[in-house]
Amino acid sequence: MFCVIVIATLAISLWAAQRVRTASHFYAAGGNVKWFVNGVAFAGDYLSAASFLGIAGMIAFFGFDGFMYSIGFLAGWIIALLIIAEPLRKIGKYTFGDALMSKFKDKRVRMMAAISALVVSVFYLIPQMVGAGSIFQPQIGLPYEAGVIIVGLVVILIVATAGMVSTTYVQFIKGFLLLIAAFALTIAVLVIAGMGPVEFIGHFIDNPAVVLPKGGTVSGSTFMSPGMYYKNPLDFASLCLALILGTAALPHILIRYFTVPSPADARKSTVIAIIAIGVFYILTLFLGLGANYFMTTDPANQNLAAPLLAEKLGGEIFFAVIASIAFATILGTVAGLIISAAGAIAHDIYTEVLGQERNEERSLKISKMTGVTVGFRAIG
């Protein structure tokens, strides 16, 4: 299954490479992506390893506190819809720095925007690579480092061949696959548990002794209330603020707004993204609680809760399918992050701040080289 995903991804990249002729195609797919495709690609870009692997594990281990990540990640998209989508598409070109420069004619502003995008992209890459290693170890027996290297190399090929064009279609397909996987796993949880959705959640609320993966028990009301992980209310408030406001500023999300033809398309694609992402995050509640219910958790690695749940309910084949989709999830997100970082370095800093290259063909080559360099640094 891993091989099928890798081959399909590379085939898409080679096909899309024929359509990349300028820096506009590399960074923004020429601004010609349909709003529905972009909306699903938004979901594919945004729903990362942290969403699929991390949140399910957090819910299985810490109950409601883990589900707060789902709520916060989704709530941030309301800000994107109301404040960011249309204005950003109206005034931007390739990067967030371009949008700022339409209002602030100061290269220092662009430099700070580029540095910010780089810092966020690099730190966001880290959990994706951790997720890659976590998936490869149990699935095909390769060392943790091998998973990181394979993901890095595949993404480098995606970015180097067709940039945002191939990344868009990879993320579009990945978004659909992820929703299908989450639906299938949720249905399996409810059918095998013999309960409906409301009854299943009620089972945990009314349970006097919910078993914790790391040992011990707590009452269901405690497990399904805030405070299992974040003891201090200020920590809880800080988390909510970071999740809600942080979503609207993620560089690999912002650059997707430049791939559609108009501000109206940017708004419509955001609505599609909210629907897809909202459905997925509702399903994470059942994945996390299902992992706790069937005790398919690894105390040493909570990121494996969803794949181990698939193995418990559907055997090795189901496990392989879910793990492979998790792998595709990582590919799509990492590709977006690398393009964002490449844009910050090659477009914002090298071309605009330093004024080193204005030739379109040369600029495209530098953009691709920067993407490859960032990819290798992510592996390292």
N, C-alpha and C positions, 0 to 999 in steps of 0.2 A: 504493500500500500504506500509506503514511503517512496518507493521508486516511481510509482505511478504519479504521485504528486510532483516529485522533482522533474520528471520527464514532461509532464503537462505544463509546469511552470516555465521550463526552458523553451518549450515549443511556443508558448504565448509570447515570450520575450523575443524570440527570433522572428516571429511573425510581425510583432509590433515594431521591431527595429527598422523595418522598411518605411515606417511612417515618421521617423524622427530625423528631421533635417536641420532644425534650428534649436537654439536655446529655449525658445518658447515651447517647443514640443517636449524637450527634456524636463523642464521645470513644471509646466502647466498643461501638458498634453495638447498644446495648441489652443487651449480655451474652448474646445469643441466637444467636451464630454456631455452627454445627455443628463438631465437633472436626475432621472430615476437611477441611472447607472452610478452617478456620483453619490447619490444618497446611500445606496447599498455599499458602495466602495468606502464611504465615510464609516459605516458600521464595520466593514472589514478592516479598515485602518485602525479604528479606535478600540475595537474589542481585541485586546492583546492577550498575552499569556497571563497577565495579572487578572484579567477579567475571567478567563475560562478556567485557569488552573488555580490562581491565587484566591479569588473570592469564594469559590466552592469549598476550598480548604478552610478558609477563615470561618465560614458559616458552620461547617462540620465541627470545628474546634471551639468556636466562641459564640455561636448562635447569632443573636440580633446584631451584635457589634460587627460581625462580618458582613451582614446584609446592609449595613450602613454604607459600605463602599458602593454597593449597587445603587442605592438611592442617591448618594452624592454624585457618582459618575454620571447618572442620568440627568439629575437636576441641572448640572452645568450646561447641558445642551439647550435649556430654555434661555439662558443668557446668550448663548451663541445665536439662537433664532431671533431674539428680540433686539439685540444690540450689535452683533458682529456681522452676521451673514451678508446682508445687502450692502452696508457701507464699505466693508472690506473689499468686496468684489468690485465696487464702483471706483475705488481709488487705488487699488493695488495692481500689481503686475505679475511678479513671480514670488516675492517673499513679503513677510510682514514689514521688513525694512523699507520696501518700496511704498507700502501704504503710509508709513510714518513720514516719509520724505515728501509726500504730496502736501503735507501740512507744515512740516518743520524742515526748512531748507538748510540743514546743518549735518555735515557728514558724521559728526560725533554721535548724533542720534541714530544714524544707520549702524555705526560701529557697535553701539551698545545693544541695539536690537539683534545684530548678528551674534554677538557674544552670548546674549541671553538664549537665543535659539540653539547655539552650540552646546551650552551648558545643559539645558533641558534635554536635548537630544541624546547627549552622551549618558546622562544619568538614567534616562528612560531605556536606553539600550541594554543596560546592565541586567534588569530583571528578565528581559526577553532572552538574553543569552543563558541566564540561569535556568529558565524554563526549557530551553533547547536541550541543555545537558540533562535535566531531570527526565525528559521524555525519552531520550535515546538510551539511557542506562537500562531501564527495565524492559523496553520494547525490543531492542535488537542486540542487547548485550555489549554495545560499544561503550568505551569509557566516556565519562562526562565531557572531557575535552573534545572528543570526536564530534559530539552533537553540536558544540559551539562552532567548530571549524566548518562542518557541513552546512549549517545554516548560514554562516558568514559567506562561504564561497557561492552558494546558490543565490543569495541576495546580491552579491557583487555582480554576478552575471545578469540578474534582472535589471539592475541600475545601469550597468555599463552598456547594455545593448539598446535599451529603449526608454530608460528613465521613467517619467511619470506615465507614459503611455502604457507600458507593460505593467507597471505597478498598479495602475487603475484597474485593469482587467483581473490581475491576480487578487486584488482586494475585493473586487466585485464577486468573484467566484467564491473566495474564502468567506465572505459575509453570508452567502446563501448556505454554504456547507456548515458553517458554525450554527446557524439557526436550526438547520435540519438535525444536526447532532444533538443540540440541546433539547429539542422537541422529542426526539427518539429516546433519549436517556430519561427524560422526565416521565414520559409515558410508561417506560419500563419500570421506573420506580413506583409509580402509582398502581400499575397493574399487579406487580408482584407483591406489593404491600397490601393490596386489596382494599384500597381507600380512594376516595375522591380527593381533589385538591384541598378543599376546606377541611375535610375530616383529617387529612394527613397533617396539616398545620396544627389543628386542634389536638391531635395526639401528643404533640410536643408541649403545647401550652398546658395541658391537663396532666402530663406525666409527672408523678411525684419524684422520679429519680431518672433523669437523663444521664446516660453514661458518657463520660468525657473521654476522648481518644487518648489523652495522656494519663488517664487514671482518675478514679473518683467519680462522684455523681453530684448533680445539682438538681434542684427542682425545675420543672418545665417553665414556670413563670420567671425564674431567674435566668434561665438559658435564653428565653425569648424576650428579654428586656435588656436595655442598655446597662453596661457595667461589667460584663464578663471579661472584657479585655481592657477597655479604657475606664479605669476606676475614677479618674478625676473628670468632673464635668467640663472643665476648661480644655482638657485634652480632646474630649468628644466634640466640643464646639470648634476647636482648632481644626480637627479632621474635616468636619463638614464644610468649613470655610475654604479649606485648601482644595477639597474635591470639587466643590461647586464653581469656584473662581478659577481654579487651575485648569479645568477642562477647556474653558473658553480661550486659553492662552497657549495650548500645546502647539508647537510649531508645525508638526507634521499634520495636524488637523487644519490649521489656518491655511496652509498652502493648497489644500484641496479646493478652497473657494475660488481660486484663480483658474480652475480647470473647466468651469462652465461658462457659457456665452454671455450671461447677463446677471444682474443682481436678483431679478425675479427667479431665475433658475437656481441661484445660490440659496434663496429662501426655501424653495420647493424641495431641493435636495436635503436641506436641513430637516424638514418635516419628515421625509422618508427615513432619514437617519434616526430621528427620535423614535419613530414607530419601531424600527428594527431593533435598535438598542434597548428600548423599553421592554419589548417582548423578551429579549434575551436575558435581561437582568431580573425579570420576574422569574424566569426559569432557573436562574442560579440559586434561588431560594430552595427549590425542590432538589436541585443537585446536591447542595450542601447538606440539607437535612437528610436527604437520601443516603449520603455517605455516612452520616452519623447513625441513621436507623439501621443500616446493614453492616455497620462497623467496617467499612472499607477504607480505613484511614491508616496512614503510616505515621506514627508519632515522630519519626525522625525527618519526615518530609511531607508537610501538609499539602504541597502542590500536587501530589499524586492522588488526591481524594477523588476527583472526577474520573481519571483513567481507571483507577482500581475499582470504582463503582461499576464502570462499564464491564470490567472483567468478571466481577461477581455476578452481575445480572445476565450477561450475554456471552460469557466465555471469551476465549482468546481472540476470536474473530472480531467481536464487538470492541474489545479492548484495542485491537490493532486499528480499527476504523477511527475510534475516538482519539487515540494517540496521534494518528496521522493527521486528523483535522486540527488537533492542537499544534502540530508541526506547521501546517499551512497557516494557522493563525499567527504564529511567530514570524513566518516569512513575510506576510503582508505588512505587519507592523514595522519590522526592521527595515524593510525597503522604504517605507514612508519616512522613517527617521533619518535614514542615510541621505535621501534626497533633500530633506530639510537642512541637514548639516552641510551638504555640498552646496546648496544655495547660499547659505550664510557665508561660507568661505569663498567660493568661486565668484558668485554674483555680487553679494553685498560688499565684501571686503576687497577682493582682488580687482574686480571690474569697476565698481562704483566708488569705493573709498580711495583706493590707490590709483584708479584710472589706468590700469595696466593693459587692458585688452578690450577693443571695441569691435574687432572683426567677428562676424557671426559664426563662421566655421571654426575659427580658432577658439572662440568662447565656448562652443559646444564641446570641443575636445577637452578643454580645461575642466569643464563641468563634469564630464565623465571620469577624467583622471582623479578629480577630487573625490567623487563618489567611491571609486575603487580604493583610494587611500583611506577614507573614513571607514570603509568596510573592513579593511585589513586591521585597522586600529581597533575596531570593535571586537574582532577575533582575539587580538592580543590582550 
